[in-house]
Structure formats: C-alpha cells, structure tokens
Amino acid sequence: MAPVRTTTIGCGYLGATHAACMAELGYDVLGVEVDPDKLAMLREGRAPVYEAGLDEMLARHVASGRLRFTDSYEEAGAFGEIHFLCLGTPQRSDGLGADTSQVEYAVRTLAPHLTGSPLVVGKSTVPVGTAARMAALLTELTPSGVEAELAWNPEFLREAHGVDDTLRPDRLVFGVRSDAAEKRLREFYAPVIDLGVNGATPVVVTDYATAELVKVTANSFLATKISFINAVAEVCEVAGADVVALADAIGYDDRIGRKMLGAGVGFGGGCLPKDLRAFQHRAGELGVEDVMSLLGEVDAINAHQRERTVQIAKGMLGRSLRGARIAVWGAAFKPGTDDVRDSPALAIAGQLHLRGAQVTVFDPKAGRTARAAYPTMSYAEGAVEACRDADLVLHMTEWPEFREVDVDRVTEVVAHRRLLDGRNVLDLQAWRNAGWTARGLGRL
C-alpha cells in the first residue's frame, strides 16, 4: 500500500517540525508556505527557525524527495489525503484575543481545491468555538461530491524539544465528530502511538471544544505555576528565605511537583503569554470573565518580574542606569531556541538600554533574531567578550554555556564584580569566592 499523502499548511516552527517528522515516519509530505523567503529556505532543506535536529531532518527528506514545499493551495488540495493546519494565531493588535485570520484564510483557500474524502486536521491553538466555525466553512466551500471532514488535534510542542515531542508525545488529543475521523487519525498516528515512552502513547478522543481548550488550559496552568513561585520569591527576599530550597521542598509533594517552579525573570515566548491572554479574552466573550480573572493576575505578576529585575539591577549598581555598562547573557526566551518573542531576557535588556545603560548581549543561538528586534543594542560573539568593562552581569537565559563559563576569565575583563542570576541556576558561591557580589531572585 502506498504511504498516505499528507500536507502541512503553514511551515513556521510548528509546521516545519510537523512536516519533517511526518516524512521521518515514512509519509509523503507536501508543505505549503506562502512566505517566499521561508519557502526558499525550506526547499533548500533549511528550517526558518533554530530547533535542535530539525535542519538535519529537513535536509534528509528534501533530498530524498519524500518532503516537498510549495506555495500552491491548488497543488496541496490535489495531492493530500490528510491536511494539517499549522498556522500561527498571534495576539490581535486591537486586544487580548487570538488572531485566527491565518487559519480561516487557509480553510477558505484550501477547501475549493479538495478532492476525494480528505480529512482536514487543525493543529493551531485557537479560541474555543473556532473548530465548529471552520467545519461549517469547510462544508460550505468544498466542491460538490467531495466528502471532507474536520478534526482538531492540538499540538503540545515545547520549543527546543519540538522534534522529540512530535515523534514521542506524552499524549495525543483528537477532537472529532465521527468514528471515521477518529479511525483515520489513529491509523495515521499509529507509528507515533507505538513509539510511546512508557508503552503506547495515550490518546484522548473528545469533541471540538474540549480539544481546543486543552492547549490554552495547559499553558495557562503552567503560566500560573511560574507566576506563583515568582510571587513567593519576592516574599522570600523580604523574609530572608531561599526560594530555590523552598521550591525543592514543596516539589517533593507529588500533588505539586518540582517542574516549572524555577523562580526567575518569568515566562515568555510565542505561546504562554498570548495563550493566557486569549483564554482570558475568550472567557469574557463567553460571559465567565470573573472566574478567569486569576489569569489577569498571572499576567501582571509576569510583567512585574521584568520591571522588578530592572530595579534590582539598578540597586546593585548603586547609581543611575545612565552610562552603566551591563552585560546580558541570553536573549532567547528559553535555551535551545532562537525565539525572542516576548522574551523576558530581551525585554529586560531593552528596558535597561532605553533607560540609558550601555547594554551588550550575547546569546549562543538568538543573536540574529535579537539584533533584528533590538538593532540599537550591542551584541557580542561570546559570553566573556560581552562582559568586557561591564559594571554588572545579568544572567537571563539558562543556556548550559553560562553555567560552565570560567569565572576567573570573566573576572579578568569586568570593571566591577557584580552578578544578578535571573534564572537561579548559577553557583553563586563560586562567584562570591572569586570576590563577586552575586545574587539571584528570591535568594540573597
């Protein structure tokens, strides 16, 4: 039997990763990308974003012919049996809600070109109610005689772990309206289900609305956990306690767990902040905004962490920020990616720069994307170089390189020995032994 022909509509971070992984599983894949620059990169087997292992996988399957890319929806409609929608849903420019225009455009453009009995599968993170609307649109625009059906299969990728999370997910969620759609998804994902880390990958079969809510609920819960420990960290500073030891202690409670209890400068990236706001906005549209007001506080605490870090930096300098030389280690919102969207590290660096500091940033992978976002700041090619003549060093993204840096080499190049660990992962005692004033957030 010939392998299933599948398309991936939208080949940014999610789509490029999904397309490459489906080719890895043996499927014939056609990716659709309308951005000409991204399309050119993908056709050369290069990913438009940094993700460990993705470039190699893309190059291998583009070279084999199993994975191709186009900007033609007509070609995609004729080719695919299962079509995955992997479009972005950024925060709307006029409010907190999610902008689903890319998803709607894809459905409107793809539907007239569908043939046979295709299954269209949404993977994008959308407000609850979107899938039902897209299903109606699909029925309206599909040619006569074509039996198209919609399913919703939310993605749960963690940036820097996207390839592994696609091939070995901790669960699969199928939002469907028929047994036939469930059967097709189970058959398609059979290799993934069989690759489960602890036996078969769990599959949750549910309705559209529940499938849509799973992703935003998970992200909002994680954001809440992060903001909670950051609020506690501020109490720890006033009380003279250590938030890292505290998190270790409560993390042993299996009802709580230690993951996501790393106090620091807060969360960022392209998912948690906008999903948190979109969930709160949609709850308001549904008339239950009061019960979700907690999410507004979670968002406010996260924003407060950035300003608080700026004020702590100013306090450590003991002077005005104007003219101070500050080295910032990290620009990406997390290690393992070059994504600087809503990055706490880059936002804090930018605020210091806007208040008159001379800021030099180094990030092992995100230098290019950071420079595009903040072109007026200075950028270094290495961690030690960034610290030359610095009055203060800020550790903002927990890349392994920063934990392994030679303290003595940094000591030789700085003007003043001051370190603020915004991620609470450095060995502060080692820095103090070298004569540094070193502190974290929530630990003095």
C-alpha atoms as one frame of an Amber mdcrd trajectory, in Angstrom:
protein
   0.000   0.000   0.000   1.320   3.458  -0.930   2.076   5.755   2.040  -0.572
   8.312   2.956  -0.070  11.634   1.208  -0.279  14.473   3.693   0.093  18.225
   3.546   1.186  20.718   6.158  -0.400  24.136   5.675   1.876  26.761   7.206
   5.542  25.909   7.708   6.784  28.075  10.516   8.076  26.490  13.711   5.136
  24.120  14.200   4.574  23.314  10.532   8.205  22.760   9.559   8.695  20.461
  12.554   5.484  18.533  11.867   6.243  18.149   8.144   9.777  16.887   8.724
   8.659  14.438  11.405   5.850  13.043   9.271   8.376  12.455   6.484  10.586
  10.759   9.066   7.695   8.385   9.794   7.525   7.427   6.123   4.727   9.627
   4.794   4.868  11.616   1.555   4.585  15.221   2.680   3.869  18.468   0.845
   4.362  21.632   2.870   2.540  24.837   1.934   4.268  28.121   2.754   3.302
  31.447   1.175   6.190  33.498   2.583   8.734  33.469  -0.282  11.793  33.728
   1.982  10.690  30.845   4.204   9.708  28.817   1.144  13.158  29.259  -0.400
  14.851  28.115   2.825  12.587  25.090   3.203  13.181  23.985  -0.379  16.896
  24.022   0.410  16.268  21.806   3.449  16.813  24.594   5.968  14.443  25.437
   8.809  13.217  29.033   9.219  13.900  28.757  12.970  16.543  27.093  15.114
  15.367  23.801  16.582  17.763  21.030  17.556  17.853  18.281  14.916  15.340
  19.931  12.591  17.740  21.154   9.892  19.269  17.707   9.509  15.869  16.021
   9.271  14.557  18.564   6.758  17.650  18.274   4.571  17.499  14.473   4.589
  13.887  14.239   3.491  14.002  17.096   0.989  16.956  15.336  -0.628  15.071
  12.028  -0.738  12.014  13.639  -2.341   9.713  12.460   0.434   9.255  16.065
   1.579   8.479  18.926  -0.808   7.314  22.513  -0.390   5.031  24.729  -2.450
   3.048  27.939  -2.222   0.121  26.463  -4.163  -3.080  25.539  -2.336  -4.348
  24.030  -5.581  -1.396  21.635  -5.648  -1.941  20.797  -1.985  -5.631  20.055
  -2.490  -4.900  17.693  -5.362  -2.047  15.969  -3.504  -3.180  15.417   0.055
  -5.435  12.888   1.725  -4.909  14.382   5.189  -4.232  18.107   5.537  -2.763
  19.589   8.731  -3.383  23.257   9.543  -0.293  24.628  11.317  -0.907  28.366
  11.095   0.011  30.948  13.695  -2.616  32.563  15.930  -0.832  35.610  17.361
  -2.380  38.082  19.759  -4.638  40.523  17.956  -3.352  44.056  17.524  -6.610
  45.512  18.883  -6.883  43.475  22.087  -6.037  40.318  24.012  -7.807  37.834
  21.738  -6.148  35.442  19.300  -5.999  36.381  15.632  -7.330  33.366  13.726
  -7.274  35.020  10.309  -4.462  32.803   9.018  -6.404  29.656   9.916  -9.571
  30.940   8.285  -7.683  32.022   5.163  -6.140  28.559   4.862  -9.512  26.814
   5.118 -11.136  29.221   2.646  -8.277  28.823   0.174  -7.784  25.061   0.518
 -11.435  23.933   0.570 -12.297  24.641  -3.111  -9.321  22.510  -4.223 -10.049
  19.428  -2.098 -10.688  16.093  -3.779 -11.878  12.639  -2.715 -12.577  12.193
   1.014  -9.989  14.395   2.706  -9.538  14.908   6.426  -8.539  18.438   7.424
  -6.848  18.484  10.823  -6.344  21.658  12.836  -3.225  21.791  14.981  -3.179
  25.534  15.651  -4.025  26.891  19.100  -7.388  28.611  18.643 -10.181  30.075
  20.810 -12.886  27.591  21.701 -15.576  27.633  19.029 -13.159  28.110  16.123
 -13.214  24.460  15.035 -17.002  24.377  14.721 -16.854  27.548  12.640 -14.119
  26.104  10.406 -16.089  22.872   9.978 -19.079  24.849   8.724 -16.833  26.834
   6.398 -15.286  23.639   5.066 -18.727  22.176   4.306 -19.789  25.382   2.596
 -16.743  25.736   0.331 -15.847  22.131  -0.536 -16.782  21.125  -4.111 -19.881
  19.013  -4.670 -19.153  15.295  -4.320 -16.115  15.803  -2.059 -16.651  14.366
   1.429 -14.367  16.487   3.588 -14.304  16.330   7.368 -12.585  18.434  10.033
 -10.796  17.213  13.158  -8.844  19.133  15.791  -5.537  17.714  17.008  -3.784
  20.364  19.150  -0.001  20.490  19.269   1.949  20.354  22.526   5.455  21.157
  21.327   7.995  22.629  23.688  10.443  24.788  21.792  13.913  23.204  21.884
  12.212  19.782  22.153   9.916  20.002  19.135  11.225  17.044  17.155  11.096
  14.671  20.104   7.699  15.984  21.224   6.309  15.305  17.737   7.694  11.798
  17.408   7.268  10.797  21.061   4.471  12.964  22.524   3.227  12.467  26.055
  -0.363  12.364  24.696  -2.423  12.833  21.551  -5.785  14.618  21.585  -8.328
  14.019  18.816 -11.295  16.377  18.639 -13.671  14.658  16.222 -17.327  14.393
  15.212 -17.291  10.878  13.789 -15.853   7.435  14.410 -14.437   7.538  10.886
 -12.315  10.607  11.663 -11.028   9.004  14.857 -10.155   5.813  12.958  -8.207
   7.729  10.311  -6.241   9.662  12.913  -5.440   6.514  14.881  -4.217   4.809
  11.719  -2.172   7.830  10.658  -0.579   8.278  14.090  -0.059   4.551  14.665
   3.761   4.839  14.431   3.696   7.683  16.971   1.363   5.809  19.294   3.681
   2.789  19.142   6.707   4.970  19.955   5.287   5.942  23.346   7.924   6.470
  26.035   6.126   4.290  28.584   4.233   1.934  26.296   1.586   3.206  23.913
   1.122   6.961  23.735  -2.166   7.890  25.470  -4.912   9.050  23.102  -7.748
  11.262  24.331 -10.737  11.313  21.984 -13.134  14.164  22.578 -15.252  16.891
  20.980 -14.011  20.011  19.200 -14.479  22.365  22.151 -12.557  20.225  24.630
  -9.724  19.672  22.178  -9.445  23.432  21.623  -9.407  24.152  25.354  -6.731
  21.576  26.238  -3.771  23.605  24.939  -4.759  27.002  26.344  -5.695  25.413
  29.670  -2.343  23.628  29.915  -0.395  26.772  29.042  -2.417  28.901  31.434
  -1.811  26.412  34.240   1.935  26.396  33.586   1.982  30.197  33.484   0.114
  30.271  36.801   2.653  27.941  38.401   5.544  30.129  37.212   3.941  33.355
  38.407   3.068  31.769  41.746   6.660  30.835  42.531   7.848  34.252  41.351
   5.417  35.940  43.745   6.716  33.693  46.528  10.280  34.627  45.541   9.569
  38.258  46.343   8.295  37.246  49.777  11.455  35.174  50.253  13.664  38.180
  49.578  11.877  40.295  52.186  11.880  37.446  54.708  15.485  36.396  54.066
  14.465  32.976  52.752  15.771  30.977  49.771  13.176  30.305  47.070  15.252
  27.550  45.451  15.351  25.483  48.660  11.676  26.259  49.192  10.785  25.027
  45.687  12.824  21.882  46.256  10.912  21.207  49.453   7.396  21.668  48.061
   8.381  19.904  44.825   8.634  16.604  46.691   4.861  16.749  47.155   3.599
  14.724  44.184   0.457  16.858  44.068   2.689  19.827  43.205   5.885  18.553
  41.573   9.148  20.429  41.030   8.790  21.209  37.315   8.051  24.841  36.407
   8.886  26.009  39.938  12.096  27.755  38.917  11.727  31.315  40.184  13.256
  33.928  37.924  12.500  36.636  35.395   9.275  34.985  34.225   7.864  33.307
  31.151   7.807  34.411  27.530   7.836  33.010  24.021   5.195  32.723  21.344
   2.736  30.544  23.291   2.298  31.053  27.040   1.767  34.844  27.080  -0.617
  35.051  24.124  -2.492  31.847  25.036  -3.002  33.112  28.592  -4.452  36.385
  27.281  -6.528  34.712  24.580  -8.047  32.300  27.126  -8.977  35.182  29.405
 -10.415  37.142  26.472 -12.494  34.211  25.221 -13.806  33.556  28.735 -15.016
  37.148  28.734 -16.755  36.667  25.399 -18.499  33.617  26.849 -19.626  35.623
  29.882 -17.440  33.930  32.520 -14.683  36.524  32.813 -14.983  36.750  36.607
 -13.973  33.144  37.216 -10.925  33.575  34.959  -9.762  36.890  36.467  -6.922
  34.900  38.043  -5.249  34.833  34.623  -5.016  38.609  34.598  -3.099  38.480
  37.879  -0.791  35.774  36.487  -0.009  38.019  33.509   0.508  41.046  35.777
   2.953  39.166  38.026   4.909  38.099  34.963   5.154  41.690  33.724   6.138
  42.814  37.228   9.095  40.402  37.227  10.675  42.311  34.350  10.387  45.719
  35.999  11.482  44.221  39.322  14.623  42.819  37.692  15.433  46.234  36.224
  15.077  47.817  39.668  17.249  45.154  41.307  19.908  45.748  38.657  19.794
  49.479  39.372  20.074  48.797  43.098  23.111  46.564  42.606  24.805  49.302
  40.585  24.168  51.807  43.339  23.839  54.573  40.769  21.811  55.720  37.803
  21.469  53.333  34.887  22.565  56.076  32.508  26.009  55.232  31.186  26.282
  51.967  33.157  27.834  49.102  31.198  25.721  45.987  31.527  26.395  42.545
  30.063  23.308  40.413  29.400  23.734  36.673  28.992  20.837  35.411  26.938
  18.260  36.837  24.540  16.037  33.850  23.682  13.030  33.292  25.921  14.438
  29.867  26.816  17.540  27.808  25.957  17.556  25.608  22.878  15.837  28.097
  20.573  16.470  31.372  18.748  12.935  32.585  19.534  12.907  36.055  21.132
   9.140  36.612  21.006   8.064  38.180  24.298  11.422  37.151  25.755  11.961
  38.333  29.346  15.706  38.432  28.718  15.464  40.707  25.720  12.691  42.837
  27.243  14.824  43.489  30.336  17.892  44.239  28.213  15.781  46.614  26.130
  14.450  48.426  29.191  17.960  48.893  30.562  19.060  50.217  27.181  16.124
  52.632  26.956  16.983  53.988  30.411  20.486  54.903  29.329  22.604  51.819
  30.053  25.200  50.589  27.574  23.968  47.028  27.094  25.908  44.221  25.417
  24.033  40.975  24.767  25.310  37.503  23.998  23.143  34.504  23.140  24.543
  31.268  21.613  21.718  30.971  19.051  19.483  34.047  19.191  21.968  36.771
  18.293  20.493  37.276  14.824  16.856  37.365  15.913  17.694  39.587  18.899
  19.566  42.049  16.705  16.569  42.227  14.360  14.283  43.041  17.307  16.650
  45.491  19.080  19.166  46.721  16.477  20.433  49.622  18.601  21.915  47.441
  21.359  25.396  45.957  21.170  25.972  42.244  20.615  28.981  40.101  21.419
  30.261  36.847  19.964  30.929  35.178  23.303  29.961  35.226  26.974  33.293
  36.576  28.199  33.509  39.175  25.428  30.086  40.516  26.406  31.415  41.228
  29.898  34.377  43.388  28.901  34.407  46.515  31.103  30.955  45.632  32.476
  29.701  47.175  35.706  27.105  44.408  36.076  26.476  40.981  34.521  22.900
  39.719  34.154  22.222  36.018  33.539  18.850  35.975  31.769  18.564  32.746
  29.705  19.762  29.456  31.210  21.951  28.166  28.384  24.398  25.477  29.608
  27.289  27.623  28.350  26.649  30.171  31.085  26.770  27.598  33.883  30.095
  26.358  32.518  31.767  29.741  31.980  35.195  30.245  33.561  34.612  32.630
  36.474  38.264  33.694  36.520  38.183  34.690  32.835  35.112  36.831  33.397
  36.704  38.365  36.495  39.689  39.478  34.427  37.620  41.529  31.953  34.886
  43.237  34.009  35.085  46.686  35.544  33.077  45.673  38.622  32.292  42.236
  40.014  28.522  42.241  40.205  26.271  39.374  39.044  22.489  39.005  39.029
  21.304  35.473  38.239  17.829  35.925  36.805  17.320  32.167  36.435  18.674
  30.911  39.773  20.831  28.191  38.258  24.372  29.534  38.673  26.652  28.524
  41.544  26.556  31.853  43.362  29.043  30.706  45.987  31.675  30.076  43.317
  31.247  33.663  42.109  31.354  35.021  45.656  34.538  33.085  46.319  36.051
  34.984  43.380  35.174  38.300  45.003  31.868  38.952  43.301  28.667  40.421
  44.701  26.290  37.768  43.399  22.581  37.297  43.993  19.533  35.646  42.479
  15.824  36.392  42.517  14.260  35.219  45.743  17.644  34.317  47.234  20.031
  36.899  48.646
